[in-house]
Amino acid sequence: MNGSRPAGTTPGDQADVLIIGAGAAGLSAASMLSANGLRVIVLEARDRIGGRVFTYRDQSYSYVPVNGVEAQLVLSRPVKDTLFFAGEATDTEGHVGTVHGALASGKRAAGEILRSWQDSAKEG
């Protein structure tokens, strides 16, 4: 994508959801959302997809999170049901810092988006 859009359109005309980052969490969320009928655009700053999975060639990575579980709980909360977060640092099920955690958090965020989308449809 070259950053342009058809004349007379806005970003909302092209997608229901914008995902920033084509790592494991972003791609997991995009897959689930598009499978549920939402139009999704995924933006990635790098010239490739995969996030940290590509970077670490020993097939594993992990780190000790700052502030432990409290940080993941804060990072995983949506902002006003319009901004949702995913990524291995937001996993709250014990897989922080792993590909499994990234995939699970992408699915969690996608589920939150779908619930918010359905709630909006009921109200409007």
N, C-alpha and C positions, 0 to 999 in steps of 0.2 A: 504494500500500500504506500503510495507516495505522499500521503498527507492531504490530498485534495479530495473534494467531494463534489457531487453533481450540483450544478447551479440551482439555487432556490431551495436547497435542503439544509437542514440543521443536523447536528450529530444525533439528536433524538429520533430523526426520521430513519436513520440507518441501523440503530441498535436500541435494545431495551436495557442492556447491561454493558458497561465498560469495565473490563478487567485489566488492571495494570500489573504486568509481569507474567511472563510465559514460563514460569518455573512449574514444579510439580503441583503446587497448590492452585495456581492460576489456571493451568490446563485442566486439572481435576474439576474445578468449579465451572469452567467453560463447557466442558463435556456434559456435565449434569444439567446445566441450565439450558443448553441448546437441545438436549434430549427431551426437555420439558417444554419446548416450543418457544423459548425466548430467543430473540436475536442478540447475538453476543459479538463484541469486538474485543480482541485481546491485543494490548499494546506491549511491546517489548523493546527496551532500549538497546539491547545487544543485537548482533547480527545472527543470533541463533536462539533457539529455545532450550529449556532445560534447567535454567538457573544453576544452583550449586551442584546438582547431580552431575553435570558435565565437568565441573571444576575439580572435583575430588575423584581421582582415578582409582583409589584403593577400595571403591565400592561402599564406603561408609563415611559418615561424618557425624560429629556430635559436638556439643559444647555445654558448658554449665551456664544456665540462664541467670541473669541478675535478678535478685528478689524472688527467685523460685516460682512457685505456683501463682502467687499473687500477680506477678507480671503477666503471665499467660492469660489469666482471667481478665485483666484490664485490656490487654491487647486484643482479645477475642470478642469484645463487646462491640456491637454495631453503634454507629453514631446516627441518631435520629432516624433510624430505619432507611437511611439512604447511602451510608458508607459502611461497607462490610470488610472485615480484615481476615486474611488467611495467610498461612505460611507456617513453617515448622516451629517458629517462636510463639505461635498462638495456639498450639495444640494443648488441650486441657485433659487429655486422656492418658498421659504418661509417656508419650512418644516425642517429647520436645527435642528438637535438634536432629530429627531423622526424616528420611524420605517418607516413611509411613505417616509420621506426624503431619508433614506437608500435604500429603494426599488426603488424609482424614480432615484436616482443617479446611481444605478446599471444598470438600463435600459438605462440611458443617456450614460454611459460609453460603454455599449455593442453596442449601436448605433454608437458611434464614432469608435469603433473597426471595426464594419462591413463596415462603409464608408471607412476607411483606407484600409481594406482588399480588397474591391472592386476597389478602386483607384489603389492599387498595381497590381491587376490582369489585369486592363486595360493597365497599363504601361509595364507590362512584359509579 
